[in-house]
């Protein structure tokens, strides 16, 4: 499934890294996601 405005691989990887940095800084990150790779990268 293609997200509006994102190139699937390259920008998803950047998005995941950004969300991880936000988490590591102590933020809560909520993402309603349908991309399997992003779901697998999530920490629960």
Biopython code that builds the backbone (N, CA, C, O; Angstrom):
import numpy as np
from Bio.PDB.StructureBuilder import StructureBuilder

atoms = [
    (1, "UNK", "N", (0.842, -1.172, 0.000)),
    (1, "UNK", "CA", (0.000, 0.000, 0.000)),
    (1, "UNK", "C", (0.891, 1.241, 0.000)),
    (1, "UNK", "O", (1.782, 1.360, 0.841)),
    (2, "UNK", "N", (0.666, 2.143, -0.913)),
    (2, "UNK", "CA", (1.458, 3.374, -1.003)),
    (2, "UNK", "C", (0.807, 4.467, -0.166)),
    (2, "UNK", "O", (-0.398, 4.705, -0.249)),
    (3, "UNK", "N", (1.622, 5.116, 0.630)),
    (3, "UNK", "CA", (1.140, 6.234, 1.425)),
    (3, "UNK", "C", (1.217, 7.497, 0.583)),
    (3, "UNK", "O", (2.129, 7.666, -0.225)),
    (4, "UNK", "N", (0.291, 8.340, 0.775)),
    (4, "UNK", "CA", (0.270, 9.599, 0.045)),
    (4, "UNK", "C", (1.499, 10.429, 0.382)),
    (4, "UNK", "O", (1.741, 10.753, 1.545)),
    (5, "UNK", "N", (2.269, 10.770, -0.639)),
    (5, "UNK", "CA", (3.409, 11.652, -0.441)),
    (5, "UNK", "C", (4.704, 10.976, -0.032)),
    (5, "UNK", "O", (5.722, 11.653, 0.107)),
    (6, "UNK", "N", (4.703, 9.675, 0.164)),
    (6, "UNK", "CA", (5.923, 8.986, 0.567)),
    (6, "UNK", "C", (6.360, 8.006, -0.512)),
    (6, "UNK", "O", (5.529, 7.351, -1.141)),
    (7, "UNK", "N", (7.675, 7.911, -0.723)),
    (7, "UNK", "CA", (8.225, 6.873, -1.584)),
    (7, "UNK", "C", (8.444, 5.671, -0.677)),
    (7, "UNK", "O", (9.170, 5.781, 0.310)),
    (8, "UNK", "N", (7.839, 4.530, -0.981)),
    (8, "UNK", "CA", (7.719, 3.433, -0.029)),
    (8, "UNK", "C", (8.967, 3.053, 0.771)),
    (8, "UNK", "O", (8.895, 3.094, 1.999)),
    (9, "UNK", "N", (10.068, 2.698, 0.192)),
    (9, "UNK", "CA", (11.203, 2.191, 0.976)),
    (9, "UNK", "C", (12.008, 3.290, 1.631)),
    (9, "UNK", "O", (12.125, 3.338, 2.856)),
    (10, "UNK", "N", (12.555, 4.160, 0.831)),
    (10, "UNK", "CA", (13.495, 5.162, 1.346)),
    (10, "UNK", "C", (12.862, 6.048, 2.401)),
    (10, "UNK", "O", (13.461, 6.274, 3.453)),
    (11, "UNK", "N", (11.674, 6.551, 2.148)),
    (11, "UNK", "CA", (11.074, 7.478, 3.100)),
    (11, "UNK", "C", (10.452, 6.761, 4.287)),
    (11, "UNK", "O", (10.383, 7.331, 5.376)),
    (12, "UNK", "N", (10.000, 5.529, 4.105)),
    (12, "UNK", "CA", (9.511, 4.768, 5.265)),
    (12, "UNK", "C", (10.651, 4.533, 6.242)),
    (12, "UNK", "O", (10.463, 4.648, 7.453)),
    (13, "UNK", "N", (11.829, 4.206, 5.731)),
    (13, "UNK", "CA", (12.989, 4.004, 6.612)),
    (13, "UNK", "C", (13.307, 5.275, 7.387)),
    (13, "UNK", "O", (13.600, 5.217, 8.582)),
    (14, "UNK", "N", (13.250, 6.411, 6.723)),
    (14, "UNK", "CA", (13.505, 7.692, 7.402)),
    (14, "UNK", "C", (12.434, 7.974, 8.443)),
    (14, "UNK", "O", (12.734, 8.464, 9.532)),
    (15, "UNK", "N", (11.189, 7.665, 8.111)),
    (15, "UNK", "CA", (10.086, 7.882, 9.045)),
    (15, "UNK", "C", (10.258, 7.013, 10.287)),
    (15, "UNK", "O", (10.062, 7.487, 11.406)),
    (16, "UNK", "N", (10.623, 5.742, 10.099)),
    (16, "UNK", "CA", (10.841, 4.839, 11.230)),
    (16, "UNK", "C", (11.962, 5.363, 12.117)),
    (16, "UNK", "O", (11.829, 5.370, 13.341)),
    (17, "UNK", "N", (13.063, 5.800, 11.518)),
    (17, "UNK", "CA", (14.176, 6.341, 12.306)),
    (17, "UNK", "C", (13.762, 7.593, 13.080)),
    (17, "UNK", "O", (14.169, 7.770, 14.228)),
    (18, "UNK", "N", (12.965, 8.452, 12.470)),
    (18, "UNK", "CA", (12.487, 9.656, 13.153)),
    (18, "UNK", "C", (11.613, 9.283, 14.342)),
    (18, "UNK", "O", (11.739, 9.866, 15.419)),
    (19, "UNK", "N", (10.726, 8.310, 14.147)),
    (19, "UNK", "CA", (9.863, 7.883, 15.253)),
    (19, "UNK", "C", (10.685, 7.255, 16.371)),
    (19, "UNK", "O", (10.375, 7.453, 17.546)),
    (20, "UNK", "N", (11.727, 6.501, 16.029)),
    (20, "UNK", "CA", (12.602, 5.909, 17.051)),
    (20, "UNK", "C", (13.346, 6.986, 17.832)),
    (20, "UNK", "O", (13.493, 6.883, 19.050)),
    (21, "UNK", "N", (13.819, 8.029, 17.128)),
    (21, "UNK", "CA", (14.515, 9.123, 17.819)),
    (21, "UNK", "C", (13.573, 9.836, 18.776)),
    (21, "UNK", "O", (13.952, 10.158, 19.902)),
    (22, "UNK", "N", (12.343, 10.084, 18.330)),
    (22, "UNK", "CA", (11.357, 10.716, 19.210)),
    (22, "UNK", "C", (11.101, 9.856, 20.448)),
    (22, "UNK", "O", (11.033, 10.372, 21.564)),
    (23, "UNK", "N", (10.961, 8.549, 20.249)),
    (23, "UNK", "CA", (10.754, 7.615, 21.363)),
    (23, "UNK", "C", (11.940, 7.645, 22.319)),
    (23, "UNK", "O", (11.767, 7.697, 23.537)),
    (24, "UNK", "N", (13.150, 7.612, 21.752)),
    (24, "UNK", "CA", (14.365, 7.587, 22.577)),
    (24, "UNK", "C", (14.538, 8.863, 23.395)),
    (24, "UNK", "O", (15.215, 8.863, 24.423)),
    (25, "UNK", "N", (13.924, 9.941, 22.934)),
    (25, "UNK", "CA", (13.967, 11.204, 23.679)),
    (25, "UNK", "C", (12.900, 11.264, 24.771)),
    (25, "UNK", "O", (12.780, 12.266, 25.477)),
    (26, "UNK", "N", (12.122, 10.175, 24.905)),
    (26, "UNK", "CA", (11.123, 10.106, 25.971)),
    (26, "UNK", "C", (9.716, 10.426, 25.533)),
    (26, "UNK", "O", (8.810, 10.503, 26.363)),
    (27, "UNK", "N", (9.517, 10.615, 24.243)),
    (27, "UNK", "CA", (8.177, 10.919, 23.733)),
    (27, "UNK", "C", (7.382, 9.640, 23.506)),
    (27, "UNK", "O", (7.952, 8.579, 23.253)),
    (28, "UNK", "N", (6.065, 9.752, 23.599)),
    (28, "UNK", "CA", (5.176, 8.677, 23.182)),
    (28, "UNK", "C", (4.864, 8.897, 21.714)),
    (28, "UNK", "O", (4.591, 10.021, 21.295)),
    (29, "UNK", "N", (4.903, 7.830, 20.932)),
    (29, "UNK", "CA", (4.649, 7.941, 19.497)),
    (29, "UNK", "C", (3.519, 6.991, 19.147)),
    (29, "UNK", "O", (3.597, 5.794, 19.423)),
    (30, "UNK", "N", (2.480, 7.520, 18.546)),
    (30, "UNK", "CA", (1.339, 6.725, 18.109)),
    (30, "UNK", "C", (1.219, 6.856, 16.610)),
    (30, "UNK", "O", (1.164, 7.965, 16.078)),
    (31, "UNK", "N", (1.177, 5.725, 15.926)),
    (31, "UNK", "CA", (1.084, 5.717, 14.463)),
    (31, "UNK", "C", (0.047, 4.676, 14.070)),
    (31, "UNK", "O", (0.192, 3.499, 14.399)),
    (32, "UNK", "N", (-0.989, 5.096, 13.374)),
    (32, "UNK", "CA", (-1.970, 4.154, 12.831)),
    (32, "UNK", "C", (-1.407, 3.718, 11.488)),
    (32, "UNK", "O", (-1.350, 4.503, 10.542)),
    (33, "UNK", "N", (-0.997, 2.470, 11.417)),
    (33, "UNK", "CA", (-0.159, 2.019, 10.314)),
    (33, "UNK", "C", (-0.733, 0.800, 9.605)),
    (33, "UNK", "O", (-1.372, -0.053, 10.221)),
    (34, "UNK", "N", (-0.492, 0.734, 8.287)),
    (34, "UNK", "CA", (-0.914, -0.408, 7.472)),
    (34, "UNK", "C", (0.266, -1.056, 6.764)),
    (34, "UNK", "O", (0.121, -2.126, 6.174)),
    (35, "UNK", "N", (1.426, -0.425, 6.816)),
    (35, "UNK", "CA", (2.611, -0.958, 6.158)),
    (35, "UNK", "C", (3.247, -2.027, 7.048)),
    (35, "UNK", "O", (3.618, -1.744, 8.187)),
    (36, "UNK", "N", (3.373, -3.255, 6.533)),
    (36, "UNK", "CA", (3.866, -4.369, 7.335)),
    (36, "UNK", "C", (5.279, -4.134, 7.875)),
    (36, "UNK", "O", (5.564, -4.479, 9.022)),
    (37, "UNK", "N", (6.157, -3.555, 7.069)),
    (37, "UNK", "CA", (7.523, -3.292, 7.522)),
    (37, "UNK", "C", (7.569, -2.331, 8.693)),
    (37, "UNK", "O", (8.356, -2.514, 9.622)),
    (38, "UNK", "N", (6.737, -1.319, 8.654)),
    (38, "UNK", "CA", (6.681, -0.349, 9.756)),
    (38, "UNK", "C", (6.104, -0.999, 11.001)),
    (38, "UNK", "O", (6.579, -0.752, 12.110)),
    (39, "UNK", "N", (5.087, -1.824, 10.827)),
    (39, "UNK", "CA", (4.489, -2.523, 11.971)),
    (39, "UNK", "C", (5.527, -3.429, 12.623)),
    (39, "UNK", "O", (5.616, -3.478, 13.850)),
    (40, "UNK", "N", (6.312, -4.147, 11.821)),
    (40, "UNK", "CA", (7.325, -5.042, 12.364)),
    (40, "UNK", "C", (8.429, -4.278, 13.095)),
    (40, "UNK", "O", (9.049, -4.816, 14.013)),
    (41, "UNK", "N", (8.679, -3.031, 12.698)),
    (41, "UNK", "CA", (9.738, -2.229, 13.323)),
    (41, "UNK", "C", (9.280, -1.600, 14.647)),
    (41, "UNK", "O", (10.097, -1.064, 15.396)),
    (42, "UNK", "N", (7.985, -1.665, 14.929)),
    (42, "UNK", "CA", (7.447, -1.022, 16.123)),
    (42, "UNK", "C", (7.838, -1.766, 17.388)),
    (42, "UNK", "O", (7.956, -2.992, 17.393)),
    (43, "UNK", "N", (8.036, -1.019, 18.448)),
    (43, "UNK", "CA", (8.232, -1.618, 19.767)),
    (43, "UNK", "C", (6.883, -1.519, 20.480)),
    (43, "UNK", "O", (6.205, -0.493, 20.417)),
    (44, "UNK", "N", (6.520, -2.573, 21.137)),
    (44, "UNK", "CA", (5.208, -2.593, 21.796)),
    (44, "UNK", "C", (5.410, -2.612, 23.290)),
    (44, "UNK", "O", (4.437, -2.631, 24.044)),
]
sb = StructureBuilder()
sb.init_structure("model")
sb.init_model(0)
sb.init_chain("A")
sb.init_seg("    ")
for serial, (resi, resn, name, xyz) in enumerate(atoms, 1):
    if name == "N":
        sb.init_residue(resn, " ", resi, " ")
    sb.init_atom(name, np.array(xyz, "f"), 0.0, 1.0, " ", f" {name:<3s}", serial, name[0])
structure = sb.get_structure()
